[in-house]
Amino acid sequence: MRRTAQLLRSLLSILTITAGQGIQFLWLTVSSRAELSAEVLFLRKQLAFYQEHQVQPRKLTDAARFCLALWSHLFNWSAALVIVKPETLIGWHRKGFKLFWRWKSRLGRPRIPENLRQLIVRMVQENPTWGEERIAAELSVKLRVLVSPRTVRARCWPKPSVPRPVHDS
């Protein structure tokens, strides 16, 4: 529960910061070219100051990493990198790609709780004439637990064995 709350807070932070920076980006698209050039020069001077005084950069947050990876698609980022190495940014891209596809390809439905499995087995044993549809309907009507008849079948009845054909050779 605590891990989920922390993950949700992190995701909310990433979305909020990215949305804010997106609005800033849209504002910059309508700004004058001279204003943009002045801002770029100002930011470069700040970075040069930090490099001259050998100020160690702080560790970036997940939101900052996500934003840098996102904005890097819009220009030649390798010439502008100062606080991270190009390999680091590429690593962030790879990590984000892996996370996305791990989330996207997670398998099927979540498992049903153990107590529900035990209840289904007990219902089958106590009511041998009921089929899987009847047990699923009873769970739905009386306990408001939606379970597929296929789930009931998978829990209680053995799979029929199909005899293999015998080939004479």
N, C-alpha and C positions, 0 to 999 in steps of 0.2 A: 504494500500500500504506500509506504513511504517512498520507495523507489519510483512508483508510478507518479506520485505527486511531484517529485523532483524532475522527472522526465517531462511532465506537462508544463511545469514552470519554465524549464529550459526551452521547450518548443514555443511557448507563448512569448518568451523573450526574443527568440530568433525571429518570429513573425512580426513582432512589434518593431524591432530595430530595422528589419528589412523593409517594412512598409514605410517607416519614417525616412529611410534613405531613398526609397523609391520616389517619395514626394519631393525630397531634395533634388533628386536627379531630374524630375520633371520640371522643377523650378529652374534648374540650371539650363535646360534646353531652351527656355524662353529668355534667359539672361543675355546681356550683350557679350560679345566676344572679348572686349576689353576687360569687362568685369571678371570673366572666367580666367583670362590670362593673369590678371592681378592675383586672384585667389590661388591659382596654381603656383605662381612665384612665391607668394606668402607661405604656402605649405612647404614648398621645397626649401625655403630659408629655415623654417623650423626644423625640418629633418637634418639639414646641414649643421645646425646648432647642436642638435642631439648627438650627431656623429662626431663633431669636433670635441665635445665634452665627454664623449664615451658613456653616454647615459644608456644603461641597459634597458631594452624594451621589456615591458611587462608581458606576462603570458596572455595570449589572446583568448577571449571567451569563445564559446561555440558560435554565438551569434556573429561575432566579428569574423571568424573563419568562414562561416557560410556567406556573409556579405562579400568578403574579398573574393571568394571563389565565384560568386554570382556576377559581380561587377567586372571580373577579369575577362569575361566574354565580350565586353564592349570595346576593348582597345588593346594595343600592344602592351600587355602587362609586364612582360619580362624586362623591359627597359625602365619601368617605373618602380620595380620592387626595391625596397630599402630595408624594411624591418624583417622580411623573411626571405629565404632562399627560393629560387624557382622550383627546386625539388620539393620543398615543403608545400608550396601551393599545389603542385601536381599531386602530391600525396593526399592533400585535403580533397581534391577532386575525386581521386580513387576511393577514398574512405566514404565520401558521400554517395558515390555510385554503388559501392558494396552495400551500404546501409539501405539504400533505396531498393535494390533488388532482393536483399534478404527479406525486407518487409513485404515486397510485392509477391514473393514466391513462397510465403509461409504455407504450410500444408493445411488443407481442409478445415473442417469444423473443430471447435474445441471439444475435448472429452466431456462426457456427462459425469457429474459428481458420483463418488463411490456409494454414497447412501442411496442415491436414485437407482444405481445398478443393482444394489442389494434388494431394494424394494421390488424391482421388476422381476428378479429371480424368485423372490418370495411369492409374488402374485401368480407367477406361472406354476409354481409348485402347489399352491393352495387352490388354484382354479385350473385344473388340467384341461378342461373342455374349452376354455377361452383361447381364442387365437391372438395373433399379434395385434390385429386391428382393434379388437375388443379391449385389450390391455392398454393400448395407447389411448383409446377413447375414454376409458375409466380414469386414467391419469389426468387427462385433459379436463374432463367434466368435474371430477370430485376434488382434485388437488390443484387444478389450473397449471399443470406442468405439461408443456407441449413437447411430446416425444414422437418421433416418426415410428410407424409400425416396423420399418426396416431396422431401426435401432433396437426395438424390442426383439426382433428376430435374431439379430446379431448377438444379443446377450444371452438368449435362452435356448434356442433350438440348434442342434448340431447341423452343420452343412451337409446336405445329401451327398453321398459319395456316388459318383457316376462310374459305372464299370467301364473299364477300358476294352476296346475291341482287341481280340486276339488275332494276330496275323500268323498264318502258317507259312513257314519258309522252308 
